[in-house]
Amino acid sequence: MNFMRKIFRENLGIKIAAILLSLLVFFYVRTQREGEITFRLPVQLVGLPDSLTWTGELPDQVSVTFSGKLRNLIRLRLASLRIPVDVSGAEAGRFQRTLSAADVPLPEGSLVAVSHFPGPDRIDIMVERKISKPVRVAPLLIGSLVEGFALTALPVAVPDTVTIYGAASAVTATDSLFTQPVDISQRRQSFSARVRLNLEEGVFKSDTQAVEVFVSVGPESLGLKEDSPIPGSDK
């Protein structure tokens, strides 16, 4: 046993260095080989004038297969690649474009090539004028108050009006904007809550992201009449 320990302990530093050197040589030889690797790259629209916006489906990611030496492919993975689509010359209306390997930007000196372009390779969107307008904020209530209690006034949002902006078709069709749900479950007294607006992602934006909602709660005898419209409620 002592003899074996002596063998392993003698020149331990040299042995470790030899192992590390062997691993480096192995890794170098392996990465000198040719290979392929597939990345999923995001698509980015660039150059669209501020007066315009777009709606529709844009591929979140496009599959691209690169070929070259493995060490160069490993370096490529570290680069933040994306596929830019120039829409600087687009006008209001339908915009269609077919992507290809030529649209994939390769870092200078990367020494790799695009060997396959699985896609999706189709862009089909609508370019629209960007407009804005003020809309009413409608607090959305969910849940039920404690038995014997009721709303004594309609919920109030502060501010009660916000400005939305985005594609003309979406903005024109919107007259009010709900808040995220405000839960009134088990409430016995008036309260306020700061909640975000229910902005449909990708449709339009607002100059205000959140509002303060005031909810008046009191004895059922002081409650609203049954025909009073309560936002977000069937009553």
Residue frames as qw, qx, qy, qz and C-alpha x, y, z in Angstrom:
[[0.000, 0.886, 0.464, 0.000, 0.00, 0.00, 0.00],
 [0.307, -0.800, 0.108, 0.505, 2.83, 2.38, 0.94],
 [0.445, -0.110, 0.598, 0.658, 4.54, 1.54, -2.34],
 [0.219, 0.632, 0.643, 0.372, 1.40, 2.51, -4.31],
 [0.150, -0.938, -0.240, 0.201, 1.02, 5.76, -2.40],
 [0.429, -0.564, 0.320, 0.628, 4.66, 6.59, -3.12],
 [0.402, 0.225, 0.651, 0.603, 4.09, 6.06, -6.85],
 [0.074, 0.807, 0.530, 0.250, 1.10, 8.42, -6.93],
 [0.300, -0.910, -0.116, 0.261, 2.71, 11.08, -4.73],
 [0.557, -0.314, 0.342, 0.689, 6.09, 11.28, -6.46],
 [0.130, -0.052, 0.433, 0.891, 6.31, 14.17, -8.90],
 [0.203, 0.600, 0.735, -0.242, 2.61, 14.89, -8.32],
 [0.155, 0.737, 0.019, -0.657, 2.82, 18.36, -9.87],
 [0.039, 0.370, -0.714, -0.594, 4.38, 17.01, -13.07],
 [0.125, 0.244, 0.955, 0.116, 1.73, 14.31, -13.33],
 [0.206, 0.708, 0.522, -0.428, -1.11, 16.79, -12.92],
 [0.127, 0.669, -0.282, -0.676, 0.45, 19.08, -15.52],
 [0.053, -0.153, 0.879, 0.448, 0.77, 16.14, -17.92],
 [0.187, 0.483, 0.850, -0.096, -2.90, 15.25, -17.48],
 [0.185, 0.780, 0.235, -0.550, -3.99, 18.85, -18.08],
 [0.047, 0.532, -0.551, -0.641, -1.78, 19.07, -21.16],
 [0.138, 0.102, 0.948, 0.267, -3.28, 15.86, -22.51],
 [0.207, 0.661, 0.665, -0.280, -6.77, 17.24, -22.01],
 [0.136, 0.754, -0.085, -0.638, -5.84, 20.47, -23.80],
 [0.020, -0.312, 0.777, 0.546, -4.38, 18.56, -26.74],
 [0.173, 0.344, 0.922, 0.051, -7.47, 16.35, -26.88],
 [0.195, 0.760, 0.432, -0.445, -9.77, 19.39, -26.80],
 [0.067, 0.643, -0.361, -0.672, -7.72, 21.17, -29.47],
 [0.076, -0.089, 0.895, 0.430, -7.78, 18.17, -31.81],
 [0.185, 0.518, 0.826, -0.123, -11.51, 17.70, -31.29],
 [0.169, 0.804, 0.264, -0.505, -12.30, 21.35, -32.01],
 [0.038, -0.472, 0.563, 0.677, -10.24, 21.29, -35.20],
 [0.260, 0.255, 0.904, 0.225, -12.76, 18.90, -36.69],
 [0.240, -0.130, -0.355, -0.894, -15.50, 20.12, -39.02],
 [0.008, 0.371, 0.883, -0.289, -19.06, 20.09, -37.73],
 [0.180, -0.487, -0.421, -0.744, -22.49, 21.68, -37.76],
 [0.113, -0.329, -0.690, 0.635, -24.59, 23.35, -35.12],
 [0.075, -0.619, -0.571, -0.533, -28.11, 24.80, -35.26],
 [0.092, -0.161, -0.413, 0.892, -28.99, 28.05, -33.50],
 [0.021, 0.752, 0.647, 0.124, -32.38, 29.66, -33.00],
 [0.284, -0.010, -0.021, 0.958, -31.97, 33.36, -33.78],
 [0.139, 0.693, 0.517, -0.483, -34.46, 36.14, -32.97],
 [0.348, 0.537, 0.453, 0.621, -35.82, 38.33, -35.77],
 [0.194, -0.606, -0.265, 0.724, -35.61, 42.10, -35.33],
 [0.358, 0.793, 0.389, 0.303, -37.35, 44.75, -37.45],
 [0.433, -0.439, -0.012, 0.787, -35.10, 47.78, -37.91],
 [0.169, -0.002, 0.353, 0.920, -35.54, 51.20, -39.46],
 [0.040, -0.666, -0.712, -0.218, -39.32, 51.57, -39.09],
 [0.044, 0.460, -0.027, 0.887, -40.20, 55.30, -38.91],
 [0.008, 0.107, 0.684, -0.722, -41.62, 56.56, -35.58],
 [0.480, 0.132, -0.005, -0.867, -44.87, 57.48, -37.33],
 [0.755, 0.085, -0.511, -0.402, -45.55, 53.82, -38.16],
 [0.477, -0.341, 0.751, -0.302, -45.98, 50.59, -36.23],
 [0.448, 0.165, -0.789, -0.387, -46.76, 47.00, -37.15],
 [0.719, -0.141, 0.456, -0.506, -49.23, 44.28, -36.23],
 [0.861, 0.292, -0.342, -0.236, -49.40, 40.58, -37.04],
 [0.927, -0.315, 0.171, 0.108, -47.23, 37.55, -36.47],
 [0.304, 0.795, -0.521, 0.063, -43.47, 37.84, -36.57],
 [0.883, -0.002, -0.442, 0.156, -41.38, 34.68, -36.11],
 [0.559, -0.816, 0.147, -0.010, -39.96, 34.79, -32.59],
 [0.419, -0.581, 0.641, 0.277, -36.96, 32.74, -33.63],
 [0.769, 0.540, -0.242, -0.242, -35.58, 31.29, -36.84],
 [0.868, -0.277, 0.366, 0.190, -33.54, 28.09, -37.02],
 [0.449, 0.811, -0.369, -0.064, -30.18, 28.47, -38.75],
 [0.945, -0.190, 0.153, 0.219, -27.57, 25.73, -39.17],
 [0.103, 0.896, -0.421, -0.091, -23.92, 26.80, -39.30],
 [0.973, 0.068, -0.012, 0.220, -20.96, 24.72, -40.46],
 [0.239, 0.827, -0.411, 0.299, -17.25, 25.08, -39.83],
 [0.475, 0.192, -0.739, 0.437, -14.59, 24.01, -37.37],
 [0.531, -0.602, -0.595, 0.040, -16.05, 23.22, -33.97],
 [0.435, -0.345, -0.283, 0.782, -13.88, 25.78, -32.22],
 [0.012, -0.090, -0.227, -0.970, -15.25, 28.51, -34.49],
 [0.435, -0.480, -0.612, -0.454, -18.80, 27.29, -33.93],
 [0.532, -0.503, -0.542, 0.413, -18.23, 27.43, -30.17],
 [0.228, -0.185, -0.070, 0.953, -17.07, 31.03, -30.49],
 [0.195, -0.294, -0.484, -0.801, -20.13, 31.82, -32.60],
 [0.457, -0.557, -0.693, -0.026, -22.39, 30.61, -29.80],
 [0.391, -0.446, -0.360, 0.720, -20.99, 33.36, -27.58],
 [0.035, 0.037, 0.238, 0.970, -22.02, 36.07, -30.06],
 [0.326, 0.469, 0.573, -0.588, -25.47, 37.66, -29.68],
 [0.063, 0.035, 0.694, 0.717, -26.68, 36.93, -33.18],
 [0.400, 0.545, 0.552, -0.488, -30.03, 38.12, -34.49],
 [0.385, 0.341, 0.642, 0.569, -31.57, 38.48, -37.93],
 [0.071, 0.500, 0.159, -0.848, -32.24, 42.16, -38.77],
 [0.352, 0.545, 0.686, 0.330, -34.97, 42.95, -41.29],
 [0.122, -0.169, 0.052, 0.977, -34.80, 46.44, -42.79],
 [0.125, 0.683, 0.716, 0.072, -38.27, 48.02, -42.97],
 [0.177, -0.456, -0.055, 0.871, -37.10, 51.62, -43.39],
 [0.124, 0.079, -0.494, -0.857, -38.80, 51.83, -46.78],
 [0.028, -0.412, -0.911, -0.011, -42.10, 50.28, -45.67],
 [0.265, -0.187, -0.088, -0.942, -45.36, 52.16, -46.07],
 [0.552, 0.026, 0.534, -0.640, -48.78, 51.66, -44.50],
 [0.808, 0.270, -0.290, -0.437, -50.17, 48.37, -45.75],
 [0.981, -0.144, 0.127, 0.005, -49.13, 44.74, -45.95],
 [0.086, 0.778, -0.620, -0.048, -45.42, 43.96, -45.71],
 [0.991, -0.013, 0.132, -0.034, -44.19, 40.56, -46.84],
 [0.151, 0.776, -0.612, -0.014, -40.63, 39.32, -46.96],
 [0.986, -0.003, -0.162, 0.027, -38.92, 35.96, -47.42],
 [0.378, -0.790, 0.481, 0.045, -35.84, 35.37, -45.30],
 [0.900, 0.350, -0.239, 0.102, -32.83, 33.47, -46.53],
 [0.827, -0.250, -0.099, 0.494, -29.30, 32.53, -45.50],
 [0.410, 0.460, 0.039, 0.787, -28.12, 35.87, -46.92],
 [0.319, -0.790, -0.109, -0.511, -30.03, 37.68, -44.13],
 [0.824, -0.514, -0.147, 0.187, -27.96, 36.02, -41.40],
 [0.129, 0.909, -0.341, 0.204, -25.15, 38.36, -40.28],
 [0.918, -0.098, -0.214, 0.319, -21.85, 36.62, -39.57],
 [0.387, -0.871, 0.150, 0.264, -19.27, 38.27, -37.31],
 [0.464, 0.793, -0.393, 0.000, -16.15, 39.33, -39.16],
 [0.160, 0.553, -0.798, 0.180, -13.51, 36.62, -39.05],
 [0.755, -0.212, 0.419, -0.458, -15.89, 33.97, -37.75],
 [0.137, 0.382, -0.874, -0.267, -14.82, 31.48, -40.48],
 [0.372, 0.238, 0.871, -0.213, -18.19, 29.71, -40.49],
 [0.222, -0.007, -0.541, -0.811, -20.93, 29.46, -43.10],
 [0.651, 0.114, 0.372, -0.651, -24.70, 28.98, -43.14],
 [0.028, -0.149, 0.941, 0.303, -25.22, 25.43, -44.39],
 [0.144, -0.451, -0.854, -0.215, -28.97, 25.12, -43.85],
 [0.182, -0.086, 0.159, -0.966, -31.85, 27.52, -43.23],
 [0.058, -0.345, -0.936, 0.041, -34.82, 25.56, -41.76],
 [0.199, -0.490, -0.291, -0.797, -36.76, 28.74, -41.01],
 [0.423, 0.724, 0.545, -0.012, -39.53, 29.75, -40.62],
 [0.434, -0.048, 0.310, 0.845, -38.58, 32.03, -43.48],
 [0.032, 0.607, 0.547, 0.575, -41.71, 34.14, -43.99],
 [0.078, -0.305, -0.389, 0.866, -42.56, 37.58, -42.63],
 [0.088, -0.517, -0.633, -0.570, -46.15, 38.72, -43.18],
 [0.196, -0.462, -0.521, 0.691, -47.20, 41.77, -41.18],
 [0.125, 0.845, 0.425, 0.301, -49.37, 44.86, -41.48],
 [0.365, -0.046, -0.159, 0.916, -47.70, 48.24, -41.25],
 [0.099, -0.813, -0.551, -0.157, -50.04, 50.92, -39.87],
 [0.056, 0.679, -0.125, 0.722, -50.03, 54.56, -38.90],
 [0.424, -0.251, -0.671, 0.555, -49.34, 55.14, -35.23],
 [0.217, -0.631, -0.187, -0.721, -52.01, 57.28, -33.53],
 [0.214, -0.097, -0.732, 0.639, -53.00, 58.16, -29.97],
 [0.378, -0.530, -0.305, -0.695, -56.17, 59.07, -28.11],
 [0.227, -0.273, 0.649, -0.673, -57.48, 59.36, -24.53],
 [0.589, -0.239, -0.705, -0.315, -59.61, 56.50, -23.18],
 [0.598, -0.578, 0.158, -0.532, -61.53, 55.90, -19.96],
 [0.191, 0.287, -0.898, 0.272, -60.08, 53.63, -17.28],
 [0.770, -0.309, -0.223, -0.512, -62.53, 50.98, -16.02],
 [0.245, -0.447, 0.788, -0.346, -61.63, 49.30, -12.69],
 [0.713, 0.002, -0.634, -0.300, -62.22, 45.53, -12.85],
 [0.457, -0.424, 0.575, -0.529, -63.49, 43.99, -9.60],
 [0.658, 0.026, -0.733, -0.172, -63.54, 40.29, -8.77],
 [0.269, -0.049, -0.823, 0.498, -64.64, 38.30, -5.75],
 [0.410, -0.666, -0.507, -0.364, -67.43, 38.85, -3.19],
 [0.113, -0.552, 0.393, -0.726, -67.61, 41.08, -0.16],
 [0.036, -0.051, -0.884, 0.462, -68.36, 39.73, 3.32],
 [0.191, -0.566, -0.760, -0.257, -72.04, 38.95, 3.78],
 [0.249, -0.808, -0.433, 0.312, -73.92, 42.05, 4.90],
 [0.205, -0.632, 0.184, 0.724, -71.62, 44.45, 3.08],
 [0.598, 0.640, 0.442, 0.193, -71.88, 46.03, -0.38],
 [0.404, 0.160, 0.173, 0.884, -70.33, 48.61, -2.65],
 [0.016, -0.745, -0.453, 0.490, -71.59, 52.04, -1.65],
 [0.269, 0.823, -0.156, -0.475, -70.28, 53.77, -4.78],
 [0.867, 0.488, -0.040, 0.090, -68.85, 52.83, -8.13],
 [0.754, -0.331, 0.141, 0.549, -65.09, 52.14, -8.03],
 [0.225, 0.968, -0.058, -0.098, -62.97, 55.10, -9.09],
 [0.832, 0.082, 0.086, 0.542, -59.63, 55.06, -10.89],
 [0.060, -0.975, 0.102, 0.190, -57.11, 57.88, -10.52],
 [0.255, 0.275, -0.172, -0.911, -56.32, 58.96, -13.13],
 [0.640, 0.342, 0.599, -0.339, -59.64, 58.03, -14.72],
 [0.693, 0.713, 0.042, -0.092, -58.36, 58.70, -18.26],
 [0.554, -0.461, 0.498, 0.483, -55.11, 57.66, -19.94],
 [0.483, 0.698, -0.296, -0.439, -53.68, 58.13, -23.40],
 [0.816, -0.038, 0.550, 0.171, -53.04, 55.06, -25.49],
 [0.332, 0.738, -0.387, -0.442, -51.01, 54.95, -28.68],
 [0.530, -0.137, 0.814, 0.193, -50.31, 52.31, -31.27],
 [0.146, 0.152, 0.782, 0.586, -51.71, 50.92, -34.52],
 [0.320, -0.025, -0.088, -0.943, -54.60, 52.99, -35.85],
 [0.596, -0.194, -0.654, -0.423, -56.91, 49.95, -36.15],
 [0.527, -0.287, -0.722, 0.344, -56.44, 48.94, -32.51],
 [0.125, -0.156, -0.347, 0.916, -56.53, 52.43, -31.00],
 [0.353, -0.105, -0.294, -0.882, -59.62, 53.49, -32.96],
 [0.632, -0.267, -0.659, -0.306, -61.53, 50.40, -31.76],
 [0.505, -0.264, -0.653, 0.499, -60.74, 51.03, -28.08],
 [0.202, -0.741, -0.169, -0.617, -62.88, 53.36, -25.95],
 [0.591, -0.704, 0.243, -0.309, -62.01, 52.11, -22.47],
 [0.510, 0.416, -0.714, 0.238, -59.25, 50.20, -20.77],
 [0.821, -0.510, -0.216, -0.135, -59.75, 47.74, -17.91],
 [0.189, -0.724, 0.619, -0.238, -57.36, 47.51, -15.00],
 [0.388, 0.129, -0.906, 0.107, -55.91, 44.25, -13.82],
 [0.580, -0.529, -0.573, -0.237, -58.42, 42.54, -11.45],
 [0.117, -0.439, 0.493, -0.742, -58.94, 44.06, -8.01],
 [0.478, -0.243, -0.844, 0.022, -60.00, 41.37, -5.53],
 [0.350, -0.477, 0.149, -0.792, -62.70, 42.52, -3.09],
 [0.725, -0.223, -0.649, -0.055, -63.07, 39.13, -1.40],
 [0.616, -0.454, -0.530, 0.366, -63.82, 39.33, 2.34],
 [0.196, 0.268, -0.111, 0.937, -63.64, 43.12, 2.40],
 [0.244, -0.663, -0.667, 0.237, -65.56, 44.93, 5.15],
 [0.112, -0.839, -0.122, 0.518, -64.43, 48.51, 4.57],
 [0.513, 0.856, -0.040, -0.039, -63.33, 50.88, 1.87],
 [0.690, -0.403, 0.377, 0.468, -59.83, 50.49, 0.48],
 [0.449, 0.819, -0.234, -0.269, -57.55, 51.51, -2.36],
 [0.824, -0.142, 0.455, 0.306, -55.11, 49.52, -4.44],
 [0.164, 0.717, -0.438, -0.517, -52.53, 50.39, -7.05],
 [0.785, 0.172, 0.592, 0.060, -52.96, 48.14, -10.07],
 [0.202, -0.266, 0.592, 0.733, -51.56, 47.93, -13.55],
 [0.598, 0.425, -0.050, -0.677, -53.61, 48.57, -16.65],
 [0.768, 0.115, 0.629, 0.040, -54.62, 45.56, -18.72],
 [0.288, 0.712, -0.387, -0.511, -52.60, 46.43, -21.80],
 [0.942, 0.238, 0.237, -0.012, -52.79, 43.79, -24.49],
 [0.489, -0.531, 0.472, 0.506, -49.15, 43.13, -25.32],
 [0.384, 0.000, 0.668, 0.637, -48.13, 44.12, -28.81],
 [0.186, 0.722, 0.630, 0.215, -51.38, 45.97, -29.60],
 [0.086, 0.840, 0.027, 0.535, -50.87, 49.40, -28.06],
 [0.498, -0.071, -0.504, 0.702, -49.12, 51.17, -25.20],
 [0.260, -0.880, -0.377, -0.126, -50.19, 53.74, -22.65],
 [0.198, 0.691, -0.297, 0.629, -48.61, 56.84, -21.18],
 [0.476, -0.500, 0.486, -0.536, -49.55, 55.42, -17.75],
 [0.426, 0.171, -0.888, -0.037, -48.78, 51.88, -16.63],
 [0.327, -0.343, -0.829, 0.297, -50.70, 51.77, -13.33],
 [0.267, -0.556, -0.132, -0.776, -53.54, 53.62, -11.58],
 [0.066, -0.033, 0.753, -0.654, -54.93, 53.91, -8.06],
 [0.424, -0.370, -0.665, -0.490, -58.34, 52.29, -7.66],
 [0.210, -0.140, 0.549, -0.797, -60.61, 53.42, -4.79],
 [0.423, -0.291, -0.808, -0.289, -63.33, 50.99, -3.72],
 [0.348, -0.314, 0.317, -0.824, -66.11, 52.17, -1.35],
 [0.486, -0.191, -0.852, -0.039, -67.49, 49.44, 0.92],
 [0.277, -0.238, 0.409, -0.836, -70.17, 49.80, 3.61],
 [0.431, 0.151, 0.784, -0.419, -73.25, 48.18, 5.15],
 [0.206, 0.277, 0.844, 0.411, -75.55, 46.49, 2.67],
 [0.089, 0.786, 0.558, -0.250, -78.29, 48.98, 3.51],
 [0.004, 0.821, -0.130, -0.556, -76.13, 51.73, 1.98],
 [0.527, -0.086, 0.693, 0.485, -75.19, 49.69, -1.06],
 [0.157, 0.227, -0.460, -0.844, -75.68, 50.56, -4.70],
 [0.744, 0.259, 0.211, -0.578, -78.98, 49.86, -6.34],
 [0.765, 0.027, 0.634, 0.108, -79.23, 46.57, -8.19],
 [0.652, 0.694, 0.270, 0.144, -79.32, 48.29, -11.59],
 [0.100, -0.913, 0.328, 0.222, -76.06, 50.18, -10.97],
 [0.849, 0.463, -0.232, 0.104, -73.43, 49.06, -13.51],
 [0.598, -0.686, 0.390, 0.141, -70.35, 47.60, -11.82],
 [0.411, 0.695, -0.552, -0.209, -67.29, 47.29, -14.09],
 [0.242, 0.356, -0.902, 0.025, -66.34, 43.70, -14.80],
 [0.307, 0.075, 0.831, -0.459, -69.44, 42.35, -13.09],
 [0.067, -0.313, -0.838, -0.442, -72.56, 40.68, -14.47],
 [0.073, -0.616, -0.651, 0.438, -74.72, 42.66, -12.05]]
